[in-house]
Amino acid sequence: MTASTDKTGPGLTADNVGVSFEATDLADPRLDPAQSNLDEQLKSLGSPALRFGGNALDRRTFWTSKGEKPKHGEKVTVAPDDLKRLKKLVDATGSSVTIGVPLGTYDPKRGADMAAHAVDILGGSLVGLAIGNEPNGYTVKDVPSGAVRGKGWNKDKYVEQLEVYAKAIHAKRPDAPIIGPDVYDGAWMEAFAGSGVEHKKAISQHWYQLYECDSSQVPGRGPQAANLIDPLAKKAAKKNLGIGKSKADAADLPLWLEETGPTSCPGTNDTSLTNASALWAADYTMYAATLGVERMAMHSMLGACNGGAPMSLICDPADHGDRSKEFQVRPNLLGLRLLVPSVGGHFTWTSVSGGGNMSAYTVVKNDGRTLVTTVINANDAASVGGNPVTVSMPSGFSVSSASQVFGESNDVKSATQVVPANPLPDEVPFSGAASEPTESGGASASPSVSSSPNASGGQAVQGGGMGDDGKLRIDLAGSSVTVFVLTRG
């Protein structure tokens, strides 16, 4: 693998690492940092982007600032005190936040009241208001709580109602930022962009990596863990996120991926709990940022670990029906944690030669004094053990620390392990050629090589660690993500 300081375009910001919640979670008292460890789990992602929306927004969420009862059978009431509690969370995490305004029940006056309170309470932390969630699916009956519009619903009628809502919002708060349309369909993005809505802030897209719920094909787009890390996943991401990017560019707006995740299919706990989801979360987030996505949120909920949303980054370990104040994290969040050192950097030219199923990203930061290289080794540790890797870095740089997440295999469930950031050990195993770069460069993980003491299955040779030629040689385990922080001088 070869890393450089040559910038290739976009950067990685705190908003590229984010969490999306159902709108009904706004009413959960555990958003208050004094009531749970949610703020601590979120802070482990830096200052992550936060988003509240999802299918619950239009079907189960009722807003009132006057103490009213739900008007149309909504299950959860959200009020100003809930937004004040969210403000405490936002202040604790340093996050920016986007909030959905319900459109399922047409009520522009109520929507404007919610928006005005959000602007006043959240202040500069509020970066976008989304009017409705996935309006292109309003007639779909198999969504929980069913259809909220009739057969005549289309993007033109959406725009009509969107514009009425936006006008009502801006009559109360003239500078309120509006994002939309919170869909996958490019035609609806064009409809939002071409609407008369003022103060458009971003094109917001939704997309899930594995969406062909009835497929069992591997490689493919069905909900199998192997499909998360197959190279086909990147091709699908490039194609589908490219739709949103092209629409955003045409509208001269940034692209925000407001809702995403490993799979949109129900009952896929096994896939979502695998170590592969940690590898995917890190790789996909970095790749999306290189494609120009400027904000991204992985969809989650404050539900039970057992029986709750399978894709959620966090979950409640209490028995179903009870509530805990100590949220647990899942493998995909562990993968995202490793991206924090790269926040604030700009991507640089990085190449990988050989190595099988490996990816690598490098960012430069601190006025060129720091490089952070993230290496995803999706070769299955159960099959290959690991890989000897040679990293060529710019002159004057050396490894100051390395960190990693890894598992015994790609498929192992709820068993992803963490190696925190530490300097490299004095003795670094390397089973490749002692004096020449190997053609397996790329990477995998285990800074301490604890998960793969003899990574390639051969006898380790002398020459691991930093060489006089400025190259790092190291055995890195399969089924892992490794982050090297390189400093100059």
TAFENGI-V639654 format. One record per residue. N is the residue number from 1. SS is DSSP state (helix for helix, strand for strand, loop for the rest). NEAR is the number of other C-alpha atoms within 8 Angstrom. D_FIRST is the distance of its C-alpha to the first C-alpha in Angstrom with 2 decimals. Layout:
N:SS:NEAR:D_FIRST ; N:SS:NEAR:D_FIRST
//
This chain:
1:loop:14:0.00 ; 2:strand:9:3.80 ; 3:strand:14:6.68 ; 4:strand:10:10.22 ; 5:strand:11:13.81 ; 6:strand:6:14.93 ; 7:strand:9:16.69 ; 8:strand:8:16.74 ; 9:strand:8:19.93 ; 10:strand:9:20.90 ; 11:strand:11:20.44 ; 12:strand:14:20.70 ; 13:loop:10:24.25 ; 14:helix:13:26.23 ; 15:helix:12:27.81 ; 16:helix:15:24.66 ; 17:loop:15:25.04 ; 18:strand:15:28.55 ; 19:strand:14:31.20 ; 20:strand:15:33.97 ; 21:strand:14:37.29 ; 22:strand:14:40.45 ; 23:helix:13:43.12 ; 24:helix:13:45.47 ; 25:helix:10:43.28 ; 26:helix:12:44.68 ; 27:helix:10:47.85 ; 28:loop:8:46.20 ; 29:helix:8:47.47 ; 30:helix:10:44.30 ; 31:helix:13:42.56 ; 32:loop:11:44.45 ; 33:loop:12:42.31 ; 34:loop:5:45.45 ; 35:loop:9:45.70 ; 36:loop:13:42.33 ; 37:loop:10:38.84 ; 38:helix:11:37.42 ; 39:helix:12:36.74 ; 40:helix:8:34.78 ; 41:helix:10:32.62 ; 42:helix:11:31.98 ; 43:helix:10:31.27 ; 44:loop:7:28.43 ; 45:loop:13:26.68 ; 46:loop:10:27.46 ; 47:loop:12:30.11 ; 48:loop:17:29.50 ; 49:strand:16:31.16 ; 50:strand:13:34.23 ; 51:strand:13:36.06 ; 52:strand:14:39.34 ; 53:strand:13:40.41 ; 54:loop:10:39.91 ; 55:helix:11:42.66 ; 56:helix:11:44.84 ; 57:helix:17:45.24 ; 58:helix:13:47.62 ; 59:helix:12:49.26 ; 60:helix:12:49.72 ; 61:strand:15:49.55 ; 62:strand:12:52.71 ; 63:strand:10:52.74 ; 64:loop:12:55.84 ; 65:loop:9:56.75 ; 66:loop:4:60.38 ; 67:loop:6:60.29 ; 68:loop:6:60.99 ; 69:loop:5:60.47 ; 70:loop:9:58.07 ; 71:loop:6:59.77 ; 72:loop:5:58.21 ; 73:loop:6:57.33 ; 74:loop:11:54.02 ; 75:loop:8:53.02 ; 76:strand:9:51.48 ; 77:strand:13:52.94 ; 78:strand:12:50.81 ; 79:loop:11:52.64 ; 80:helix:10:52.08 ; 81:helix:6:51.85 ; 82:helix:12:48.80 ; 83:helix:13:47.09 ; 84:helix:10:48.17 ; 85:helix:11:46.50 ; 86:helix:11:43.29 ; 87:helix:10:43.57 ; 88:helix:10:43.54 ; 89:helix:12:40.29 ; 90:helix:12:38.74 ; 91:helix:8:39.91 ; 92:helix:8:38.52 ; 93:helix:13:35.02 ; 94:loop:8:34.88 ; 95:loop:11:34.08 ; 96:loop:13:35.08 ; 97:strand:13:36.95 ; 98:strand:12:38.11 ; 99:strand:12:41.23 ; 100:strand:13:42.81 ; 101:strand:12:46.48 ; 102:loop:13:48.29 ; 103:loop:11:49.37 ; 104:loop:11:50.38 ; 105:loop:8:53.89 ; 106:loop:6:54.80 ; 107:loop:7:55.95 ; 108:helix:9:54.83 ; 109:helix:8:57.00 ; 110:helix:9:55.45 ; 111:helix:14:51.95 ; 112:helix:13:52.72 ; 113:helix:10:54.11 ; 114:helix:12:50.92 ; 115:helix:12:48.81 ; 116:helix:11:51.10 ; 117:helix:10:50.86 ; 118:helix:12:47.06 ; 119:helix:11:46.95 ; 120:helix:7:49.49 ; 121:helix:9:48.09 ; 122:helix:11:44.33 ; 123:helix:8:44.58 ; 124:helix:5:41.43 ; 125:helix:9:39.30 ; 126:strand:13:40.36 ; 127:strand:10:38.16 ; 128:strand:12:39.37 ; 129:strand:14:42.23 ; 130:strand:14:41.74 ; 131:strand:14:45.03 ; 132:loop:14:44.79 ; 133:loop:16:41.95 ; 134:loop:10:41.04 ; 135:helix:10:44.38 ; 136:helix:10:43.59 ; 137:helix:7:44.13 ; 138:loop:11:47.46 ; 139:loop:12:49.42 ; 140:loop:8:47.29 ; 141:loop:8:49.52 ; 142:loop:6:47.06 ; 143:loop:8:45.40 ; 144:loop:7:46.88 ; 145:loop:7:50.23 ; 146:loop:10:50.30 ; 147:loop:12:50.78 ; 148:loop:10:51.79 ; 149:loop:9:52.86 ; 150:loop:7:54.99 ; 151:loop:5:54.42 ; 152:loop:5:54.88 ; 153:loop:10:51.85 ; 154:loop:7:49.34 ; 155:helix:9:47.07 ; 156:helix:7:50.06 ; 157:helix:8:51.92 ; 158:helix:10:48.82 ; 159:helix:11:48.72 ; 160:helix:8:52.42 ; 161:helix:9:52.06 ; 162:helix:10:48.86 ; 163:helix:11:50.71 ; 164:helix:9:53.71 ; 165:helix:13:51.58 ; 166:helix:12:49.69 ; 167:helix:9:53.01 ; 168:helix:11:54.49 ; 169:helix:15:51.52 ; 170:helix:10:51.63 ; 171:helix:7:55.39 ; 172:helix:8:54.73 ; 173:loop:9:51.48 ; 174:loop:7:50.98 ; 175:loop:6:47.38 ; 176:loop:12:46.01 ; 177:loop:10:42.51 ; 178:strand:15:42.37 ; 179:strand:14:39.36 ; 180:strand:13:39.46 ; 181:strand:16:39.89 ; 182:strand:16:37.69 ; 183:strand:16:37.34 ; 184:loop:8:34.94 ; 185:loop:7:37.30 ; 186:helix:10:36.60 ; 187:helix:6:40.32 ; 188:helix:11:41.12 ; 189:helix:14:38.49 ; 190:helix:9:40.32 ; 191:helix:11:43.58 ; 192:helix:10:42.51 ; 193:helix:8:41.16 ; 194:loop:6:44.40 ; 195:loop:8:46.68 ; 196:loop:5:48.96 ; 197:loop:10:47.26 ; 198:loop:6:46.88 ; 199:loop:8:44.10 ; 200:strand:9:41.38 ; 201:strand:11:38.29 ; 202:strand:12:35.63 ; 203:strand:17:35.21 ; 204:strand:13:34.55 ; 205:strand:15:33.01 ; 206:strand:11:32.90 ; 207:strand:12:30.56 ; 208:strand:11:29.63 ; 209:strand:14:26.77 ; 210:strand:14:29.10 ; 211:loop:11:32.54 ; 212:loop:9:34.09 ; 213:loop:9:36.07 ; 214:loop:5:37.97 ; 215:loop:9:35.06 ; 216:loop:8:33.77 ; 217:loop:7:31.47 ; 218:loop:9:27.93 ; 219:loop:8:25.80 ; 220:loop:9:27.85 ; 221:loop:13:28.85 ; 222:loop:14:31.21 ; 223:loop:15:31.07 ; 224:loop:9:29.20 ; 225:helix:14:26.30 ; 226:helix:11:24.20 ; 227:helix:15:24.52 ; 228:helix:13:22.83 ; 229:helix:11:19.41 ; 230:loop:10:19.88 ; 231:loop:7:17.91 ; 232:helix:9:21.43 ; 233:helix:12:21.53 ; 234:helix:10:19.24 ; 235:helix:8:21.39 ; 236:helix:9:24.45 ; 237:helix:11:23.29 ; 238:helix:10:22.49 ; 239:helix:8:25.90 ; 240:helix:9:27.96 ; 241:helix:11:26.63 ; 242:helix:10:26.85 ; 243:helix:9:30.58 ; 244:helix:14:30.98 ; 245:helix:12:28.93 ; 246:helix:8:31.07 ; 247:helix:12:34.25 ; 248:helix:13:33.22 ; 249:helix:9:32.35 ; 250:helix:7:35.67 ; 251:loop:7:37.47 ; 252:loop:6:35.62 ; 253:loop:11:34.66 ; 254:strand:12:31.46 ; 255:strand:15:30.23 ; 256:strand:12:30.57 ; 257:strand:14:29.59 ; 258:strand:14:32.47 ; 259:strand:15:32.41 ; 260:strand:13:29.60 ; 261:strand:11:28.51 ; 262:strand:13:27.34 ; 263:strand:12:30.61 ; 264:loop:10:34.02 ; 265:loop:10:35.74 ; 266:loop:5:38.30 ; 267:loop:5:38.32 ; 268:loop:11:34.60 ; 269:helix:9:34.36 ; 270:helix:8:32.62 ; 271:helix:10:29.69 ; 272:helix:13:29.49 ; 273:loop:14:29.66 ; 274:strand:17:26.85 ; 275:helix:19:23.60 ; 276:helix:14:22.04 ; 277:helix:16:23.62 ; 278:helix:16:21.68 ; 279:helix:17:18.30 ; 280:helix:13:19.78 ; 281:helix:13:21.26 ; 282:helix:15:18.10 ; 283:helix:10:16.14 ; 284:helix:9:19.29 ; 285:helix:12:20.21 ; 286:helix:10:17.03 ; 287:helix:9:17.08 ; 288:helix:12:20.79 ; 289:helix:13:20.40 ; 290:helix:11:18.12 ; 291:loop:9:20.96 ; 292:loop:9:23.47 ; 293:strand:14:25.05 ; 294:strand:13:26.50 ; 295:strand:13:28.05 ; 296:strand:17:27.50 ; 297:strand:16:29.53 ; 298:strand:13:29.14 ; 299:strand:13:32.65 ; 300:loop:13:34.37 ; 301:loop:13:37.88 ; 302:loop:9:39.77 ; 303:loop:8:40.97 ; 304:strand:13:41.25 ; 305:loop:12:38.35 ; 306:loop:7:40.63 ; 307:loop:7:41.66 ; 308:loop:9:40.09 ; 309:loop:11:37.52 ; 310:loop:12:34.81 ; 311:loop:13:31.96 ; 312:loop:11:32.93 ; 313:loop:13:30.48 ; 314:strand:13:33.41 ; 315:strand:15:36.68 ; 316:strand:14:39.98 ; 317:loop:11:40.45 ; 318:loop:10:44.25 ; 319:loop:8:46.32 ; 320:loop:8:46.64 ; 321:loop:5:49.29 ; 322:loop:6:48.81 ; 323:loop:8:46.60 ; 324:loop:9:44.48 ; 325:loop:9:43.41 ; 326:loop:9:40.26 ; 327:strand:13:37.66 ; 328:strand:8:34.86 ; 329:strand:10:31.29 ; 330:loop:12:29.54 ; 331:helix:15:26.00 ; 332:helix:16:24.97 ; 333:helix:12:26.04 ; 334:helix:13:24.07 ; 335:helix:16:20.90 ; 336:helix:14:22.03 ; 337:helix:10:22.75 ; 338:loop:14:19.14 ; 339:loop:12:18.84 ; 340:helix:10:21.54 ; 341:helix:7:19.50 ; 342:helix:9:17.86 ; 343:loop:9:21.39 ; 344:loop:9:22.55 ; 345:strand:12:19.26 ; 346:strand:13:18.33 ; 347:strand:15:15.21 ; 348:strand:15:13.01 ; 349:strand:11:10.94 ; 350:strand:11:7.37 ; 351:strand:8:5.68 ; 352:loop:12:4.54 ; 353:loop:9:6.23 ; 354:loop:8:8.73 ; 355:loop:12:9.28 ; 356:loop:6:12.32 ; 357:loop:9:13.11 ; 358:strand:14:10.06 ; 359:strand:11:9.51 ; 360:strand:14:7.94 ; 361:strand:11:10.10 ; 362:strand:14:10.70 ; 363:strand:14:14.29 ; 364:strand:16:16.16 ; 365:strand:11:19.61 ; 366:loop:7:22.48 ; 367:loop:6:23.01 ; 368:loop:8:19.57 ; 369:loop:9:19.87 ; 370:strand:12:17.53 ; 371:strand:13:14.03 ; 372:strand:13:13.41 ; 373:strand:13:10.14 ; 374:strand:12:11.13 ; 375:strand:15:9.44 ; 376:strand:17:11.90 ; 377:strand:17:12.27 ; 378:loop:14:15.32 ; 379:loop:14:15.74 ; 380:loop:11:19.20 ; 381:helix:14:19.55 ; 382:helix:9:23.05 ; 383:helix:6:21.95 ; 384:helix:12:18.74 ; 385:loop:14:18.94 ; 386:strand:17:15.24 ; 387:strand:15:12.12 ; 388:strand:17:10.90 ; 389:strand:18:7.33 ; 390:strand:14:6.08 ; 391:strand:12:4.78 ; 392:strand:10:6.14 ; 393:loop:12:8.61 ; 394:loop:9:11.83 ; 395:loop:5:14.80 ; 396:loop:7:16.97 ; 397:strand:11:14.75 ; 398:strand:11:14.70 ; 399:strand:11:14.42 ; 400:strand:11:17.86 ; 401:strand:11:17.67 ; 402:strand:15:15.95 ; 403:strand:15:17.60 ; 404:strand:16:17.44 ; 405:strand:17:19.50 ; 406:strand:16:19.73 ; 407:loop:14:22.37 ; 408:loop:10:23.69 ; 409:loop:11:22.93 ; 410:loop:16:22.18 ; 411:loop:9:25.95 ; 412:loop:11:27.28 ; 413:strand:9:29.55 ; 414:loop:9:30.08 ; 415:loop:9:28.24 ; 416:loop:15:24.91 ; 417:strand:7:24.44 ; 418:strand:9:23.16 ; 419:strand:10:21.69 ; 420:strand:7:22.60 ; 421:strand:8:20.81 ; 422:strand:8:21.26 ; 423:loop:8:20.03 ; 424:loop:12:18.01 ; 425:loop:6:20.64 ; 426:loop:5:21.84 ; 427:loop:6:20.79 ; 428:loop:13:17.29 ; 429:loop:14:17.28 ; 430:strand:18:14.76 ; 431:loop:15:15.92 ; 432:loop:11:13.64 ; 433:loop:8:14.65 ; 434:loop:10:15.85 ; 435:loop:5:15.26 ; 436:loop:5:12.64 ; 437:loop:10:8.93 ; 438:loop:10:9.30 ; 439:loop:7:8.85 ; 440:loop:12:8.30 ; 441:loop:15:4.64 ; 442:loop:17:4.93 ; 443:loop:17:7.67 ; 444:loop:20:11.30 ; 445:strand:20:13.77 ; 446:loop:18:16.32 ; 447:loop:12:16.05 ; 448:loop:8:19.30 ; 449:loop:14:18.27 ; 450:loop:7:21.78 ; 451:loop:9:21.16 ; 452:loop:12:19.50 ; 453:loop:8:20.70 ; 454:loop:14:19.89 ; 455:loop:17:16.90 ; 456:loop:12:16.80 ; 457:loop:8:20.55 ; 458:loop:7:20.80 ; 459:loop:6:22.05 ; 460:loop:9:19.76 ; 461:strand:11:19.61 ; 462:loop:7:19.71 ; 463:loop:9:16.77 ; 464:loop:14:15.08 ; 465:strand:13:14.49 ; 466:strand:9:14.04 ; 467:loop:10:14.82 ; 468:loop:5:17.06 ; 469:loop:4:14.42 ; 470:loop:13:12.76 ; 471:strand:11:9.74 ; 472:strand:13:9.69 ; 473:strand:16:10.21 ; 474:strand:13:11.49 ; 475:strand:21:12.97 ; 476:strand:16:12.60 ; 477:strand:18:15.46 ; 478:loop:18:15.76 ; 479:loop:20:17.67 ; 480:strand:16:16.10 ; 481:strand:17:14.66 ; 482:strand:17:13.21 ; 483:strand:12:13.41 ; 484:strand:12:12.47 ; 485:strand:13:14.89 ; 486:strand:13:14.18 ; 487:strand:11:17.32 ; 488:strand:8:18.45 ; 489:loop:5:21.13
//
